[in-house]
Amino acid sequence: MSSPRILVVGGAGYIGSCTAASLRERGWHTAAYDDLSTGHREAVQGELYEGDIRDRATLADVLRRGRFDGVMHFAAKSLVGESVARPLRYYDVNVGGTAALLEAMADAGVKNLVFSSTCAIYGDPAYLPLDEHHPRAPVSPYGDSKDMVERILAQVREREGFRVTTLRYFNAAGAMPEHGLGESHQPESHLIPLCLQAALGQRPPLALFGRDYETRDGTCVRDYIHVRDLASAHLLAMERLLAGDPGDAYNVGTGLGTTVLEVIESVGRVLGAPVPYADADRRPGDAAGLYADPSKIRAALGWEPEHTDIDGIVTTAAAWAKAPRY
């Protein structure tokens, strides 16, 4: 059997490019489709088709000409605060763009899709750890847009013959410095790179949003999942779809919670230099804790995270932060 051919939509972005690199390590063929609005040309693995996800005709042409077996869909607007201020933009790109992609896939006869979703679809947790049965009650237009897409995907799986798996990420983290790949967002909103940049003197002291949560040290708890482990979940999910499985929805996290202060301490240990920070008020909408119950994906796909130690995750991110390629 020939190696699978995968179109990585959003393949110039952080998670898309790292996933493509992992697929190529396994001998798969990948190409990227991206408008480069937030991604980086230097991150692309394989060919780059430059275009807008809402451009159905161009997507269908790319899918036909590339003879792709499946699509991994990472392209989205993803800043929660921006989504609150500009909801229409988020529904246009995240929901409308996915609908255009699905139409293009149908036009080209490509019916295998792994979709990049988020734990933001659950909203404020009613219980922890979060499993796939948790009520879905997103609290931002970003979370709403991803939830809407999941509902669309469930219907096209049931009624239009698509094989679709959605992966609900927790906090993507780390880097793949061996491939020259890591986080480079403008503006940066993720905690680990913010801590690294503050400790390296590249930005002002970190703002620590709230120290009075009901957690072990008063700061928020999150589930940091290494980007390489996210990539392995995508590979296993696509392998299953290509074998004829209809697909499902899975939480992808380590099941371990790490507090903000524990991340700050980890960065200090890894760099040998403290992270300067200043206390700030809580941010509206920040839950005290968000971490996964990943038992479903472990049982169904045999997935296991390899990077569960926060110092190990931070070490890869630090290697990138000291010498970013883009």
TAPELIN-V905593 format. One record per backbone hydrogen bond with DSSP energy under -0.5 kcal/mol. CO is the residue of the C=O (numbers start at 0). NH is the residue of the N-H. If there is no record, write none. Layout:
co:nh
CO:NH
CO:NH
//
This chain:
co:nh
3:5
3:28
4:68
4:69
5:7
5:30
6:8
6:71
7:9
7:10
7:32
8:73
8:74
9:12
11:39
12:16
13:17
14:18
15:19
16:20
17:21
18:22
19:23
20:24
21:25
22:25
22:27
23:26
28:5
29:46
30:7
31:48
32:9
32:10
33:50
39:42
39:43
40:43
43:45
46:31
47:49
48:33
48:50
51:54
53:55
54:58
55:59
56:60
57:61
58:62
59:63
60:64
61:65
62:66
62:67
63:66
69:6
70:72
70:113
71:8
71:73
72:115
77:79
78:82
79:83
80:84
81:85
85:89
86:90
87:91
88:92
89:93
89:94
90:94
90:95
91:96
92:96
93:97
94:98
95:99
96:100
97:101
98:102
99:103
100:104
101:105
102:106
103:107
104:108
104:109
105:108
108:110
110:112
110:162
111:70
112:114
112:164
113:72
114:116
114:166
116:168
117:120
118:121
119:122
120:137
129:292
130:133
134:136
139:143
140:144
141:145
142:146
143:147
144:148
145:149
146:150
147:151
148:152
149:153
150:154
151:155
152:156
153:157
154:158
155:159
155:161
161:163
162:112
164:114
165:167
165:249
166:116
166:168
167:251
168:118
169:171
170:224
172:226
175:178
175:180
176:179
180:175
189:193
190:194
191:195
192:196
193:197
194:198
195:199
196:201
196:202
197:200
205:207
205:277
206:208
207:209
207:279
212:214
217:212
219:259
220:289
221:223
221:257
222:170
222:224
223:225
224:172
225:228
225:229
226:230
227:231
228:232
229:233
230:234
231:235
232:236
233:237
234:238
235:239
236:240
237:241
238:242
239:244
240:243
245:163
247:165
249:167
250:252
251:169
257:221
258:262
259:263
260:264
261:265
262:266
263:267
264:268
265:269
266:270
267:271
267:272
273:275
275:205
277:207
279:209
282:285
284:286
287:220
289:222
290:128
290:129
291:293
293:297
294:298
295:299
296:300
296:301
296:302
297:301
305:307
306:225
307:309
308:312
309:313
310:314
311:315
312:316
313:317
314:318
315:319
316:320
317:321
318:322
319:322
//
